[in-house]
Amino acid sequence: MKIFQKQGLEVIPLPVDYQTANTLQWTVFDLVDGAQNWNKLIHEIIGLFAYWITGKI
């Protein structure tokens, strides 16, 4: 969104590819799934940091 704003374009943020389960599983712990979620988060943070370092946002 910041990149579009820097270019002078107004955008409306909409969530896409929202991932959820059909049912909540409060008693199940999955180490692999948790690691994959952390991997996604770190990937996005690194991307935002790289954009910030290069002056794109």
PDB file of N, CA, C and O in Angstrom:
ATOM      1  N   MET A   1       0.824  -1.168   0.000  1.00  0.00           N
ATOM      2  CA  MET A   1       0.000   0.000   0.000  1.00  0.00           C
ATOM      3  C   MET A   1       0.879   1.246   0.000  1.00  0.00           C
ATOM      4  O   MET A   1       0.583   2.222  -0.689  1.00  0.00           O
ATOM      5  N   LYS A   2       1.953   1.207   0.770  1.00  0.00           N
ATOM      6  CA  LYS A   2       2.857   2.357   0.828  1.00  0.00           C
ATOM      7  C   LYS A   2       3.482   2.639  -0.536  1.00  0.00           C
ATOM      8  O   LYS A   2       3.695   3.799  -0.892  1.00  0.00           O
ATOM      9  N   ILE A   3       3.775   1.600  -1.291  1.00  0.00           N
ATOM     10  CA  ILE A   3       4.380   1.796  -2.605  1.00  0.00           C
ATOM     11  C   ILE A   3       3.406   2.511  -3.534  1.00  0.00           C
ATOM     12  O   ILE A   3       3.798   3.421  -4.266  1.00  0.00           O
ATOM     13  N   PHE A   4       2.146   2.106  -3.507  1.00  0.00           N
ATOM     14  CA  PHE A   4       1.136   2.770  -4.328  1.00  0.00           C
ATOM     15  C   PHE A   4       0.971   4.232  -3.900  1.00  0.00           C
ATOM     16  O   PHE A   4       0.880   5.125  -4.742  1.00  0.00           O
ATOM     17  N   GLN A   5       0.935   4.467  -2.588  1.00  0.00           N
ATOM     18  CA  GLN A   5       0.778   5.829  -2.094  1.00  0.00           C
ATOM     19  C   GLN A   5       1.962   6.703  -2.493  1.00  0.00           C
ATOM     20  O   GLN A   5       1.786   7.878  -2.815  1.00  0.00           O
ATOM     21  N   LYS A   6       3.154   6.142  -2.474  1.00  0.00           N
ATOM     22  CA  LYS A   6       4.337   6.893  -2.865  1.00  0.00           C
ATOM     23  C   LYS A   6       4.261   7.294  -4.337  1.00  0.00           C
ATOM     24  O   LYS A   6       4.814   8.321  -4.731  1.00  0.00           O
ATOM     25  N   GLN A   7       3.581   6.490  -5.144  1.00  0.00           N
ATOM     26  CA  GLN A   7       3.413   6.793  -6.561  1.00  0.00           C
ATOM     27  C   GLN A   7       2.218   7.718  -6.812  1.00  0.00           C
ATOM     28  O   GLN A   7       1.951   8.083  -7.957  1.00  0.00           O
ATOM     29  N   GLY A   8       1.496   8.100  -5.751  1.00  0.00           N
ATOM     30  CA  GLY A   8       0.359   8.995  -5.893  1.00  0.00           C
ATOM     31  C   GLY A   8      -0.946   8.293  -6.203  1.00  0.00           C
ATOM     32  O   GLY A   8      -1.902   8.937  -6.637  1.00  0.00           O
ATOM     33  N   LEU A   9      -1.008   6.988  -5.992  1.00  0.00           N
ATOM     34  CA  LEU A   9      -2.221   6.224  -6.272  1.00  0.00           C
ATOM     35  C   LEU A   9      -2.939   5.894  -4.969  1.00  0.00           C
ATOM     36  O   LEU A   9      -2.331   5.403  -4.018  1.00  0.00           O
ATOM     37  N   GLU A  10      -4.222   6.165  -4.939  1.00  0.00           N
ATOM     38  CA  GLU A  10      -5.030   5.799  -3.783  1.00  0.00           C
ATOM     39  C   GLU A  10      -5.522   4.364  -3.952  1.00  0.00           C
ATOM     40  O   GLU A  10      -6.034   4.001  -5.011  1.00  0.00           O
ATOM     41  N   VAL A  11      -5.370   3.569  -2.932  1.00  0.00           N
ATOM     42  CA  VAL A  11      -5.808   2.185  -2.987  1.00  0.00           C
ATOM     43  C   VAL A  11      -6.698   1.883  -1.786  1.00  0.00           C
ATOM     44  O   VAL A  11      -6.620   2.544  -0.750  1.00  0.00           O
ATOM     45  N   ILE A  12      -7.532   0.883  -1.947  1.00  0.00           N
ATOM     46  CA  ILE A  12      -8.365   0.389  -0.859  1.00  0.00           C
ATOM     47  C   ILE A  12      -7.862  -1.010  -0.520  1.00  0.00           C
ATOM     48  O   ILE A  12      -7.994  -1.923  -1.336  1.00  0.00           O
ATOM     49  N   PRO A  13      -7.286  -1.196   0.675  1.00  0.00           N
ATOM     50  CA  PRO A  13      -6.766  -2.518   1.020  1.00  0.00           C
ATOM     51  C   PRO A  13      -7.898  -3.515   1.287  1.00  0.00           C
ATOM     52  O   PRO A  13      -8.825  -3.234   2.047  1.00  0.00           O
ATOM     53  N   LEU A  14      -7.804  -4.653   0.664  1.00  0.00           N
ATOM     54  CA  LEU A  14      -8.761  -5.734   0.868  1.00  0.00           C
ATOM     55  C   LEU A  14      -7.994  -7.012   1.186  1.00  0.00           C
ATOM     56  O   LEU A  14      -7.001  -7.307   0.521  1.00  0.00           O
ATOM     57  N   PRO A  15      -8.428  -7.773   2.182  1.00  0.00           N
ATOM     58  CA  PRO A  15      -7.739  -9.020   2.492  1.00  0.00           C
ATOM     59  C   PRO A  15      -7.977 -10.054   1.387  1.00  0.00           C
ATOM     60  O   PRO A  15      -9.099 -10.228   0.911  1.00  0.00           O
ATOM     61  N   VAL A  16      -6.917 -10.724   0.997  1.00  0.00           N
ATOM     62  CA  VAL A  16      -7.017 -11.784  -0.008  1.00  0.00           C
ATOM     63  C   VAL A  16      -6.276 -13.007   0.495  1.00  0.00           C
ATOM     64  O   VAL A  16      -5.375 -12.894   1.327  1.00  0.00           O
ATOM     65  N   ASP A  17      -6.645 -14.156   0.002  1.00  0.00           N
ATOM     66  CA  ASP A  17      -6.001 -15.411   0.358  1.00  0.00           C
ATOM     67  C   ASP A  17      -5.996 -15.643   1.865  1.00  0.00           C
ATOM     68  O   ASP A  17      -5.026 -16.148   2.430  1.00  0.00           O
ATOM     69  N   TYR A  18      -7.113 -15.260   2.507  1.00  0.00           N
ATOM     70  CA  TYR A  18      -7.223 -15.479   3.945  1.00  0.00           C
ATOM     71  C   TYR A  18      -7.339 -16.972   4.204  1.00  0.00           C
ATOM     72  O   TYR A  18      -8.204 -17.643   3.641  1.00  0.00           O
ATOM     73  N   GLN A  19      -6.474 -17.481   5.050  1.00  0.00           N
ATOM     74  CA  GLN A  19      -6.429 -18.923   5.292  1.00  0.00           C
ATOM     75  C   GLN A  19      -7.022 -19.241   6.660  1.00  0.00           C
ATOM     76  O   GLN A  19      -6.600 -18.697   7.681  1.00  0.00           O
ATOM     77  N   THR A  20      -7.997 -20.122   6.656  1.00  0.00           N
ATOM     78  CA  THR A  20      -8.622 -20.530   7.913  1.00  0.00           C
ATOM     79  C   THR A  20      -9.101 -21.970   7.795  1.00  0.00           C
ATOM     80  O   THR A  20      -9.264 -22.500   6.696  1.00  0.00           O
ATOM     81  N   ALA A  21      -9.318 -22.577   8.924  1.00  0.00           N
ATOM     82  CA  ALA A  21      -9.810 -23.953   8.945  1.00  0.00           C
ATOM     83  C   ALA A  21     -11.339 -23.942   9.020  1.00  0.00           C
ATOM     84  O   ALA A  21     -11.945 -22.928   9.367  1.00  0.00           O
ATOM     85  N   ASN A  22     -11.945 -25.067   8.695  1.00  0.00           N
ATOM     86  CA  ASN A  22     -13.402 -25.180   8.803  1.00  0.00           C
ATOM     87  C   ASN A  22     -13.847 -25.187  10.257  1.00  0.00           C
ATOM     88  O   ASN A  22     -14.930 -24.702  10.584  1.00  0.00           O
ATOM     89  N   THR A  23     -13.013 -25.736  11.126  1.00  0.00           N
ATOM     90  CA  THR A  23     -13.322 -25.769  12.554  1.00  0.00           C
ATOM     91  C   THR A  23     -12.082 -25.370  13.330  1.00  0.00           C
ATOM     92  O   THR A  23     -10.955 -25.564  12.874  1.00  0.00           O
ATOM     93  N   LEU A  24     -12.306 -24.811  14.505  1.00  0.00           N
ATOM     94  CA  LEU A  24     -11.186 -24.464  15.376  1.00  0.00           C
ATOM     95  C   LEU A  24     -10.745 -25.698  16.146  1.00  0.00           C
ATOM     96  O   LEU A  24     -11.571 -26.458  16.650  1.00  0.00           O
ATOM     97  N   GLN A  25      -9.448 -25.887  16.229  1.00  0.00           N
ATOM     98  CA  GLN A  25      -8.924 -27.041  16.952  1.00  0.00           C
ATOM     99  C   GLN A  25      -8.037 -26.530  18.082  1.00  0.00           C
ATOM    100  O   GLN A  25      -6.834 -26.333  17.909  1.00  0.00           O
ATOM    101  N   TRP A  26      -8.649 -26.321  19.227  1.00  0.00           N
ATOM    102  CA  TRP A  26      -7.946 -25.729  20.356  1.00  0.00           C
ATOM    103  C   TRP A  26      -7.009 -26.716  21.054  1.00  0.00           C
ATOM    104  O   TRP A  26      -6.091 -26.292  21.756  1.00  0.00           O
ATOM    105  N   THR A  27      -7.217 -28.005  20.879  1.00  0.00           N
ATOM    106  CA  THR A  27      -6.421 -28.986  21.612  1.00  0.00           C
ATOM    107  C   THR A  27      -5.305 -29.593  20.780  1.00  0.00           C
ATOM    108  O   THR A  27      -4.520 -30.390  21.293  1.00  0.00           O
ATOM    109  N   VAL A  28      -5.221 -29.234  19.511  1.00  0.00           N
ATOM    110  CA  VAL A  28      -4.219 -29.828  18.635  1.00  0.00           C
ATOM    111  C   VAL A  28      -3.043 -28.863  18.496  1.00  0.00           C
ATOM    112  O   VAL A  28      -3.225 -27.680  18.210  1.00  0.00           O
ATOM    113  N   PHE A  29      -1.844 -29.382  18.702  1.00  0.00           N
ATOM    114  CA  PHE A  29      -0.631 -28.602  18.516  1.00  0.00           C
ATOM    115  C   PHE A  29       0.172 -29.221  17.395  1.00  0.00           C
ATOM    116  O   PHE A  29       0.518 -30.401  17.443  1.00  0.00           O
ATOM    117  N   ASP A  30       0.469 -28.419  16.383  1.00  0.00           N
ATOM    118  CA  ASP A  30       1.215 -28.919  15.232  1.00  0.00           C
ATOM    119  C   ASP A  30       2.469 -28.073  15.066  1.00  0.00           C
ATOM    120  O   ASP A  30       2.389 -26.914  14.660  1.00  0.00           O
ATOM    121  N   LEU A  31       3.608 -28.639  15.372  1.00  0.00           N
ATOM    122  CA  LEU A  31       4.869 -27.921  15.312  1.00  0.00           C
ATOM    123  C   LEU A  31       5.214 -27.511  13.884  1.00  0.00           C
ATOM    124  O   LEU A  31       5.720 -26.410  13.667  1.00  0.00           O
ATOM    125  N   VAL A  32       4.952 -28.372  12.914  1.00  0.00           N
ATOM    126  CA  VAL A  32       5.257 -28.068  11.512  1.00  0.00           C
ATOM    127  C   VAL A  32       4.397 -26.902  11.020  1.00  0.00           C
ATOM    128  O   VAL A  32       4.907 -25.998  10.359  1.00  0.00           O
ATOM    129  N   ASP A  33       3.109 -26.912  11.332  1.00  0.00           N
ATOM    130  CA  ASP A  33       2.217 -25.831  10.913  1.00  0.00           C
ATOM    131  C   ASP A  33       2.636 -24.514  11.551  1.00  0.00           C
ATOM    132  O   ASP A  33       2.623 -23.471  10.897  1.00  0.00           O
ATOM    133  N   GLY A  34       3.004 -24.558  12.807  1.00  0.00           N
ATOM    134  CA  GLY A  34       3.475 -23.358  13.493  1.00  0.00           C
ATOM    135  C   GLY A  34       4.744 -22.807  12.849  1.00  0.00           C
ATOM    136  O   GLY A  34       4.880 -21.595  12.680  1.00  0.00           O
ATOM    137  N   ALA A  35       5.666 -23.688  12.492  1.00  0.00           N
ATOM    138  CA  ALA A  35       6.905 -23.260  11.844  1.00  0.00           C
ATOM    139  C   ALA A  35       6.614 -22.644  10.475  1.00  0.00           C
ATOM    140  O   ALA A  35       7.257 -21.669  10.089  1.00  0.00           O
ATOM    141  N   GLN A  36       5.664 -23.196   9.749  1.00  0.00           N
ATOM    142  CA  GLN A  36       5.299 -22.638   8.438  1.00  0.00           C
ATOM    143  C   GLN A  36       4.688 -21.246   8.594  1.00  0.00           C
ATOM    144  O   GLN A  36       4.944 -20.363   7.775  1.00  0.00           O
ATOM    145  N   ASN A  37       3.891 -21.047   9.628  1.00  0.00           N
ATOM    146  CA  ASN A  37       3.307 -19.726   9.872  1.00  0.00           C
ATOM    147  C   ASN A  37       4.395 -18.704  10.204  1.00  0.00           C
ATOM    148  O   ASN A  37       4.356 -17.570   9.725  1.00  0.00           O
ATOM    149  N   TRP A  38       5.367 -19.111  11.027  1.00  0.00           N
ATOM    150  CA  TRP A  38       6.484 -18.217  11.329  1.00  0.00           C
ATOM    151  C   TRP A  38       7.278 -17.905  10.074  1.00  0.00           C
ATOM    152  O   TRP A  38       7.727 -16.773   9.889  1.00  0.00           O
ATOM    153  N   ASN A  39       7.459 -18.900   9.203  1.00  0.00           N
ATOM    154  CA  ASN A  39       8.181 -18.695   7.961  1.00  0.00           C
ATOM    155  C   ASN A  39       7.486 -17.648   7.091  1.00  0.00           C
ATOM    156  O   ASN A  39       8.147 -16.795   6.499  1.00  0.00           O
ATOM    157  N   LYS A  40       6.158 -17.711   7.014  1.00  0.00           N
ATOM    158  CA  LYS A  40       5.397 -16.720   6.243  1.00  0.00           C
ATOM    159  C   LYS A  40       5.568 -15.324   6.830  1.00  0.00           C
ATOM    160  O   LYS A  40       5.761 -14.355   6.097  1.00  0.00           O
ATOM    161  N   LEU A  41       5.495 -15.228   8.144  1.00  0.00           N
ATOM    162  CA  LEU A  41       5.627 -13.936   8.807  1.00  0.00           C
ATOM    163  C   LEU A  41       7.008 -13.337   8.568  1.00  0.00           C
ATOM    164  O   LEU A  41       7.124 -12.166   8.208  1.00  0.00           O
ATOM    165  N   ILE A  42       8.037 -14.122   8.763  1.00  0.00           N
ATOM    166  CA  ILE A  42       9.405 -13.635   8.578  1.00  0.00           C
ATOM    167  C   ILE A  42       9.643 -13.240   7.124  1.00  0.00           C
ATOM    168  O   ILE A  42      10.325 -12.251   6.857  1.00  0.00           O
ATOM    169  N   HIS A  43       9.091 -13.997   6.189  1.00  0.00           N
ATOM    170  CA  HIS A  43       9.211 -13.667   4.766  1.00  0.00           C
ATOM    171  C   HIS A  43       8.643 -12.277   4.487  1.00  0.00           C
ATOM    172  O   HIS A  43       9.276 -11.482   3.792  1.00  0.00           O
ATOM    173  N   GLU A  44       7.470 -11.977   5.016  1.00  0.00           N
ATOM    174  CA  GLU A  44       6.839 -10.677   4.806  1.00  0.00           C
ATOM    175  C   GLU A  44       7.634  -9.559   5.477  1.00  0.00           C
ATOM    176  O   GLU A  44       7.792  -8.483   4.901  1.00  0.00           O
ATOM    177  N   ILE A  45       8.130  -9.800   6.672  1.00  0.00           N
ATOM    178  CA  ILE A  45       8.901  -8.784   7.387  1.00  0.00           C
ATOM    179  C   ILE A  45      10.191  -8.474   6.637  1.00  0.00           C
ATOM    180  O   ILE A  45      10.567  -7.308   6.516  1.00  0.00           O
ATOM    181  N   ILE A  46      10.867  -9.485   6.137  1.00  0.00           N
ATOM    182  CA  ILE A  46      12.096  -9.265   5.372  1.00  0.00           C
ATOM    183  C   ILE A  46      11.793  -8.479   4.101  1.00  0.00           C
ATOM    184  O   ILE A  46      12.557  -7.591   3.724  1.00  0.00           O
ATOM    185  N   GLY A  47      10.683  -8.798   3.441  1.00  0.00           N
ATOM    186  CA  GLY A  47      10.302  -8.061   2.243  1.00  0.00           C
ATOM    187  C   GLY A  47      10.035  -6.593   2.542  1.00  0.00           C
ATOM    188  O   GLY A  47      10.488  -5.720   1.802  1.00  0.00           O
ATOM    189  N   LEU A  48       9.310  -6.312   3.611  1.00  0.00           N
ATOM    190  CA  LEU A  48       9.050  -4.917   3.989  1.00  0.00           C
ATOM    191  C   LEU A  48      10.339  -4.200   4.363  1.00  0.00           C
ATOM    192  O   LEU A  48      10.522  -3.033   4.018  1.00  0.00           O
ATOM    193  N   PHE A  49      11.227  -4.883   5.062  1.00  0.00           N
ATOM    194  CA  PHE A  49      12.508  -4.290   5.438  1.00  0.00           C
ATOM    195  C   PHE A  49      13.344  -3.981   4.202  1.00  0.00           C
ATOM    196  O   PHE A  49      13.974  -2.926   4.129  1.00  0.00           O
ATOM    197  N   ALA A  50      13.354  -4.887   3.235  1.00  0.00           N
ATOM    198  CA  ALA A  50      14.111  -4.661   2.001  1.00  0.00           C
ATOM    199  C   ALA A  50      13.535  -3.466   1.239  1.00  0.00           C
ATOM    200  O   ALA A  50      14.291  -2.664   0.692  1.00  0.00           O
ATOM    201  N   TYR A  51      12.223  -3.339   1.197  1.00  0.00           N
ATOM    202  CA  TYR A  51      11.607  -2.185   0.534  1.00  0.00           C
ATOM    203  C   TYR A  51      11.968  -0.899   1.266  1.00  0.00           C
ATOM    204  O   TYR A  51      12.214   0.127   0.633  1.00  0.00           O
ATOM    205  N   TRP A  52      12.002  -0.948   2.600  1.00  0.00           N
ATOM    206  CA  TRP A  52      12.336   0.230   3.398  1.00  0.00           C
ATOM    207  C   TRP A  52      13.795   0.630   3.166  1.00  0.00           C
ATOM    208  O   TRP A  52      14.097   1.814   3.014  1.00  0.00           O
ATOM    209  N   ILE A  53      14.694  -0.347   3.140  1.00  0.00           N
ATOM    210  CA  ILE A  53      16.120  -0.075   2.917  1.00  0.00           C
ATOM    211  C   ILE A  53      16.353   0.526   1.532  1.00  0.00           C
ATOM    212  O   ILE A  53      17.167   1.439   1.387  1.00  0.00           O
ATOM    213  N   THR A  54      15.657   0.033   0.523  1.00  0.00           N
ATOM    214  CA  THR A  54      15.856   0.530  -0.834  1.00  0.00           C
ATOM    215  C   THR A  54      15.073   1.812  -1.122  1.00  0.00           C
ATOM    216  O   THR A  54      15.164   2.356  -2.223  1.00  0.00           O
ATOM    217  N   GLY A  55      14.305   2.299  -0.142  1.00  0.00           N
ATOM    218  CA  GLY A  55      13.588   3.551  -0.304  1.00  0.00           C
ATOM    219  C   GLY A  55      12.293   3.436  -1.077  1.00  0.00           C
ATOM    220  O   GLY A  55      11.742   4.447  -1.514  1.00  0.00           O
ATOM    221  N   LYS A  56      11.798   2.230  -1.253  1.00  0.00           N
ATOM    222  CA  LYS A  56      10.545   2.065  -1.994  1.00  0.00           C
ATOM    223  C   LYS A  56       9.335   2.408  -1.142  1.00  0.00           C
ATOM    224  O   LYS A  56       8.275   2.738  -1.675  1.00  0.00           O
ATOM    225  N   ILE A  57       9.482   2.335   0.172  1.00  0.00           N
ATOM    226  CA  ILE A  57       8.392   2.769   1.066  1.00  0.00           C
ATOM    227  C   ILE A  57       8.942   3.729   2.107  1.00  0.00           C
ATOM    228  O   ILE A  57       8.195   4.214   2.956  1.00  0.00           O
TER     229      ILE A  57
END
